[in-house]
Amino acid sequence: MSKSLFKTDKKQKYIAIIITAIYFLVHLFVLGKHEPWRDEAQAWVIAKNLNLIEIFKLLRTEGHPFLWFVFIMPFAKLGLSFYYVNYISLLVMSLCVFLFVLYSPFHLLINIIVLLSTSFLYFNPIIFRLYCLPILILILICTTYKKRYDKPLLYVVLLSLLFQTHIKYSGFAIGLSLEFVYSLLINKKLKEYNKYLLLPLFSLLFLIVELIPIGSYEPYSAFDSKVVFSNFWQLLIGGIERIGLSSFGISNAVVSYILFIVFISLFIYQIIICLKDKNYNNYLGLLFAGFCGFGGYYLITSFVHGSHHQMSSILCMVFISSSWLLQYIENLKIKQLSKIMVILYCALTIPTNIANMFDDVNRVYSCGKMTGEYIINNIEENSVILLPYSDRNPLVYSIVESKRDDIFFYDMNNEIEFTYHKWRQPYYEHVGSEIVEIAHKYFEGKNVYYLSKQELTGDDMKLVYSNQDIDTIEHENYCLYEVFK
């Protein structure tokens, strides 16, 4: 980035460095207590074991666009241990914090409230998932916005990348892209810059191709028109409740409705103020982009895919980014209202963020790590571990593979070496005789084990390790059996 694009004073840089250091150290401590879980490992094994074409075929079953897999692929292919992948998220989010504090137009107190919100605190720097990347992209979009005519290629590249982060960001990405077209139109620059608009359009079309069902590949979350139209209002209202629960930990539906009405009222008031201003053309597009961001997230949450607390960081980031961009306009009332909205939203997320962080520190997130370490330290060389269909398999595989390349993991459902978890297969727990038959047929002379998510009975196998008595946040417990051949 050129110096002309980003200008700050030394005091602001020192403040950004200090806050980033505190942020990093706090989350480094939490990371030392965190045990990875299945979704952290699934993307990793896909990036490690598959090529780009194979990954593309899986996107609709994974429910996520390309960018996260492409981003982590070099780390996975070059042999980075799974033990260290969470540091990638922490480093990305620390960079986000530094850039946000350095270039944010908000007062320092507002910055601190934002950094305690669901977009920044705990989940995204600790959990190794895709949610850290769009936060970095949106911060870069906000910092380059005022220079978008001087740096149009940079701006549209960032918009294009936003499409490839998460389907729930697609509404905001569309809104920001249309706002750019609108601003070019009213400033009579459309002909000059229209060639740049093809890139975000291509990214949007590519997103549609990535996620629509083709052939035998079923989508991770399908849009069922019959269900939607028969339960339209129930689903629409249910989306408000899911947002309230995932964003703020509010289980009371009435409170969620009240907050929804408050935010909608503030937004409508912004539009009214905007339309009364003779210069409304200069920022009506930004209000529209924010509306698309909120509306897209809300509709997808209601009709296609629900929400959880880490996913709620998407909506939080829409509020943060929209408010940031509106600080560039001249209308003081709209700037103040946007600040009120982002403060209110971010502050409401703080209690549940802190509660989740302390829960992770004080409880076991998943038993996958301790199961993998038991296998690493106790299972004989060149042993075989048979795997039933289970979404927990990638986690133990990733842990063991990081330190023991002599152990062979065998996918019993697909009768191949395990590489990643294939969704949309019926769960089937194999019985002892089937397991013994596989062991005899393919692995005669090997030490053979069977990894299950539950305790089994029978004389064909001996239970050698179990953590079923441990209370885990993600309910991921394992049993390891030695197979008698």
JOQUIHU-V728089 format. One record per helix or strand of 2 or more residues. SS is the DSSP state (H for helix, E for strand). FROM is the first residue (numbers start at 1). LEN is the number of residues. If there is no record, write none. Layout:
SS FROM LEN
SS FROM LEN
//
This chain:
H 10 24
H 38 12
H 52 11
H 67 11
H 82 3
H 86 18
H 108 8
H 123 4
H 131 17
H 152 12
H 167 20
H 190 22
H 225 6
H 232 17
H 253 24
H 280 3
H 284 20
H 312 15
H 332 31
H 368 11
E 384 4
H 393 9
E 408 4
E 416 2
H 432 11
E 448 5
E 461 6
E 479 5
//
